[in-house]
């Protein structure tokens, strides 16, 4: 994937808040170059806590409905790669629901490898929100 149609625009940094179970993270807007419009968002979680590695993943992204179908999430992940490397990451974990075919294709498109599909523990917030499993993709950056 070359000649990206998007760019990332830094939006906000969030400090860790262990009392609330929050890890440090950086949020970026996914901006479509041709229109200069925000097409979605991507987040990089700056932690290797077990919850991140197993369930939440280092990267979270969303693409607004009217911009879907153009691989913007994959382009955003590739753009985020250099930022992750600057933070010292050599690998990232990305998780998604097993039935989220678009996210699964995004992970495959960037070269991440499906390692497993795991059951979520009942005490996890995601489980309380109705989620039951996560696909765990491993992405080697170097």
N, C-alpha and C positions, 0 to 999 in steps of 0.2 A: 504494500500500500504506500504509494508515494503521492506527492502533490496534494497534500491535505486541503480539503475545502473548508476546514475549520481552524480556529485558533483558540487557545485557552486564555481566559482573562481572569487574573487573580480576583477573587471576591472577598474572602475572609479567612483568617486563621483562628482556630478555636483552641484554647489551652486545655490541657487535661483537667478533668474534674472527677477524681476518684470517688468522691462521696456520691456522685450521681452515676458512676459507672461509665464516664465519658473519657475517651482517649483524645490526645492532641490530634488535630486534623486540619487540613487545608482544603478550602472549597474554591472551585473555579467555575466560571461560566463557560459553556461551549458556545462560541460565537461563529456563526456562518460568515465566512469571508465575503462572499458576494453581496449579501444584503446587510452585513454588520448587525444582524439581529441575533439575540440570544436564542439558541436552539435547544438548550438543556443545561445540565450541570454535571460536574464530576467532583468526587471527593477522594482525598488520599488520607487514610488513617495512619498516623505516624506511631504505630505501636506493633509489637509482636506478642501482645497478651494472648492467652489461649482463646478467649472469646473472638478476637479478631482472626486469628489463624484458622479456627475451626468453623465459625458461624457467620460473622459479619463481613470478613474479608477486608483487605487493605483498601480496595477500590469500590466505590459505589457510584453509579451513574444513572442518569435518566435523560431521555431525549423527548422533547415536547412532541405531541402526536403529529402535528403538521410537518415536522422535520424527519420523521421516521422513514426508514427504507433507504437511507443514503450512507449507511455505515458510520454515522457520526460518532456513535459510542466507541467503535473500534479506533477511529482516528483520534478521539480524545484520550483513550488509553495509551495509544502510541505517543501522543504528545506529553502525557503525564510521565512516561518512562524516564525522561531525562531529569525531571524533578525528583522522582523517587531515587534515582541514582545519586543525585546531589545530597539527599538525606541519608545516604549510606545503605540503601536497600540493594540487594543483589537478586532478590526474588520477591514476588508478591503473590498473595492468595486472593482470588476473586471467588465470591460465592453467588449463587443464584438459585431460585426455585427450580426444581426439575422440569416443571411444565413451562418455564419461560424460555421458549425456543429462540427468541431474538437474542437474549443475553447469552445463551449457550453458543449461538453462532458467533457472537462478538468475541467471546473467549477463544473460540477455535480460530477465528480470523486473525487474532493477534499472536497466535502461536502458543497459547496457554494449553496445558494438558489436564484433562479430567482425571483426577486422582481417585475420587470416590463420591458416592452419594451417601450422606449420613443422616441419621435421625436426630432431630433436635431434642434436647432435654426438656422435660415438662416445666421446669422452673425458669426457662429462658423467656424474655419478653417476646421474642419472635413466635414462640410456641403459643404464648397467651394471645397473640394476634391472629392465630389460626394457621400459622405455618407449621409444617411437620418435618420437612426434609430440606437439605441444602446440597447442591452440587458444589464440590470443592475443586477449583481449577488452580493449578500451580503455574506461575509465569516466571521463567528464568530470564532475568534482565540482561545479564552479561554473557 
